[in-house]
Amino acid sequence: QVQLVESGGGLVQPGGSLKLSCANSGSIFRASVMAWYRQAPGKQRELVADITSNSPNYADSVKGRFTISGDNAKNTVYLQMNSLKREDAAVYYCYMEMGPWRHKYWGQGTQVTVSS
């Protein structure tokens, strides 16, 4: 059974940094798409960043502050978050598409809190 296991969330002060990790277990296929989404209370889930064929794409709100990277050999995706703002606080979910039929998988979510 495929599982995406996230780690790295927590409490950080405004201006601080966090690095999220998401590792896939159980799949024999490499991910063709790796991404991070987030959902704040009362808001819809939104795409933060994705990476396909080593080409990253970012939401305007995080450009220049966040960096997504993937390790295809380990089927692991990372999100380095710098200069965090209060509005970055949310539950962050990793997402991968894997296999010839591009099955979609979600992580369980990890809380990021930005507060002084």
C-alpha positions as CSV (number, residue, x, y, z in Angstrom):
1,Q,0.0,0.0,0.0
2,V,1.3,3.4,-1.0
3,Q,1.8,5.9,1.8
4,L,3.1,9.5,1.8
5,V,4.7,10.3,5.1
6,E,5.3,14.0,5.9
7,S,7.5,15.5,8.5
8,G,9.0,18.9,9.4
9,G,6.0,21.0,10.4
10,G,5.8,23.0,13.6
11,L,5.8,26.4,15.2
12,V,8.0,29.1,13.8
13,Q,8.3,32.9,14.3
14,P,7.6,35.2,11.5
15,G,10.7,35.5,9.3
16,G,11.8,32.0,10.3
17,S,12.3,28.9,8.3
18,L,11.1,25.4,8.1
19,K,11.8,22.4,5.8
20,L,9.1,19.9,5.1
21,S,9.8,16.4,3.8
22,C,7.5,13.9,2.3
23,A,8.6,10.3,1.6
24,N,6.7,7.7,-0.3
25,S,6.7,4.2,0.8
26,G,5.1,1.2,-0.9
27,S,5.3,2.3,-4.6
28,I,7.7,0.7,-7.1
29,F,7.1,3.6,-9.4
30,R,8.9,7.0,-9.5
31,A,6.7,10.0,-9.0
32,S,6.0,11.9,-12.2
33,V,4.5,14.8,-10.3
34,M,5.5,16.0,-6.8
35,A,3.7,18.9,-5.1
36,W,2.9,20.7,-1.9
37,Y,-0.6,22.1,-1.2
38,R,-1.8,23.9,1.9
39,Q,-5.1,24.6,3.5
40,A,-5.7,27.3,6.1
41,P,-8.9,27.3,8.3
42,G,-11.9,28.4,6.3
43,K,-10.0,28.4,3.0
44,Q,-9.8,26.1,0.1
45,R,-6.8,23.9,-0.4
46,E,-4.3,25.6,-2.7
47,L,-1.2,24.7,-4.7
48,V,2.0,26.0,-3.1
49,A,4.5,24.4,-5.5
50,D,5.0,21.5,-7.8
51,I,7.8,20.0,-9.7
52,T,7.6,18.0,-12.8
53,S,10.6,16.8,-14.8
54,N,12.8,18.9,-12.5
55,S,10.9,22.0,-13.4
56,P,9.4,23.8,-10.4
57,N,6.4,25.9,-10.3
58,Y,5.3,28.2,-7.5
59,A,2.3,30.1,-6.3
60,D,2.9,33.8,-6.5
61,S,2.5,34.2,-2.8
62,V,5.6,32.0,-2.1
63,K,7.9,32.9,-5.0
64,G,11.3,33.8,-3.8
65,R,10.7,32.4,-0.4
66,F,9.9,28.7,-0.8
67,T,11.9,26.1,-2.7
68,I,10.6,22.7,-3.8
69,S,13.0,19.9,-4.6
70,G,12.6,16.3,-5.3
71,D,14.7,13.2,-5.0
72,N,13.4,10.8,-7.6
73,A,15.6,8.0,-6.5
74,K,14.0,8.2,-3.0
75,N,10.6,9.3,-4.1
76,T,10.9,12.1,-1.6
77,V,9.9,15.8,-2.0
78,Y,11.0,18.7,0.1
79,L,9.7,22.2,0.7
80,Q,12.2,24.7,2.1
81,M,10.2,27.6,3.5
82,N,12.1,30.8,4.3
83,S,10.9,34.2,5.4
84,L,7.7,32.7,6.7
85,K,4.7,35.0,7.2
86,R,1.7,34.6,9.4
87,E,-0.4,34.0,6.3
88,D,1.7,30.9,5.5
89,A,0.2,29.2,8.5
90,A,-1.8,26.2,7.3
91,V,-1.9,22.4,7.1
92,Y,0.6,21.4,4.4
93,Y,-0.1,18.3,2.3
94,C,2.3,16.6,-0.1
95,Y,1.0,15.1,-3.3
96,M,2.4,12.7,-5.8
97,E,1.3,11.1,-9.0
98,M,2.9,7.7,-9.7
99,G,2.7,4.8,-12.1
100,P,1.7,4.5,-15.7
101,W,-1.9,5.5,-14.8
102,R,-0.7,8.4,-12.7
103,H,-2.5,7.4,-9.6
104,K,-2.9,10.3,-7.2
105,Y,-1.7,10.2,-3.6
106,W,-1.9,12.6,-0.6
107,G,0.0,12.8,2.6
108,Q,-1.8,13.1,5.9
109,G,-0.9,16.8,6.3
110,T,1.5,18.6,8.6
111,Q,0.7,21.7,10.6
112,V,2.7,24.8,10.1
113,T,2.1,27.6,12.6
114,V,3.7,31.0,12.2
115,S,3.4,33.1,15.3
116,S,5.5,35.1,17.7
